[in-house]
C-alpha cells in the first residue's frame, strides 16, 4: 500500500478499480494528449519514408549495416519527418478544417494548442539534427534539416496553394530519406542515391494524384489547386500513366549496382503497376466508373516491393550486374 493511499484509507487495488477515481481519468487524458501529439507527426506517412530509408542504407553498404547506425538514422529521420509534418499541420490548419479527409486532425479538433504544436514541431526538428549529428554524421543531419525547410518553405508555403505542380516539385522532400540513408552509411552522396531519389520523385505524382482524384471535392473546397481540381480526369489519368512509365524506367538505372534478384522484381513489379495505370487511363478515357484509390493503394505496395527487393538483394550480396561496357 502506498503512503498516499494509506493516508486516504484506500488500498492500491481499490483505487485502481474505482471508476470515479482520479487515476483512470488522468491516464485516459494522458493517452489522449500523447495520441494527439503523435497524430501531428502523421505516423502513416513516416512509415512509408522508413520503408525506403533502410534499403538505401543496405544498398550503400552492399550488406547489412550496423544495427546501431540503422536505429540512429531511423530515429533521427523519424524526428525530422515528424517535425515537418507537425509544422505542416500548424500552417495548414485552415485547410484541414474544410476537408473531410483531414477534419479530425488534432489542431482542427483543438486537441493540441497551436502554440504547443509549433513548439513541439521545432523541438523535434532540433532534436533530429542533434540525434543525427552526434550518432550518424554531419551530412545526414544537414540533409534532414534541409528537407524540413524545403517541405515547409517551398512546398507548404509556396507551391501547395499556388500551382497544380505542387506535388511534383514539393514531392522532392519525400525523396530525401533515401539520400539521408545513403549519407548515413557512406558520408557522401553518390549516383545510386540520386537514382533512388528520382524513383520516388516520379512515384509521388501518380500516388498523390490518384488520391486527389478520389478527394477532388475536398481539395476544391479548400482552394488547393491539385491537378484533378484544375484538369479533366482524362488529363490526370494520362499524366499518371506518363509518370508511371518514367518511374519504372528509372528503377532500371539501379541495375549496375544490383544483381539479377533486384532486376527481376523491378521488371515484374513495374509491369504489374503499369498494367493498373493503363487500366485506370483506359477506364477514364471510355467514361466508365474507375477506382483511383485502388491505384493509390497499389502504389504503396509497389514501392514496398521494390525497396524490399533492393534490401534483400543488398543483404545477400550477390554479384552486381555492373555496366554493360
Protein Blocks (a to p, Z undefined) as FASTA:
>chain_A
ZZklmmnopafklmmmmmkbmklmmmmmmmmmmmmmmmmnommlmmmmmmmmmmmmmmmn
opacdfklmmmmmmmmmmmmmmmmmmmmmmmmmmmmmpmklmmgfklnopacfklmmmmm
mmmmmmmmmmmmmmmcmklmmmmmmmmmmmmmmmmmmmmmmcfklmmmmmmmmmmmmmmm
mmmmnopacfklmmmmmmmmmmmmmmmmmmmmmmmmmmmmnopacfklmpcfklmmmmmm
mmmmmmmmmmmmmmmmmcfklmmmmmmmmmmmmmmmmmmmmmmmnopacdfklmmmmmmm
mmmmmmmmmmmmmmnopacebjaZZ
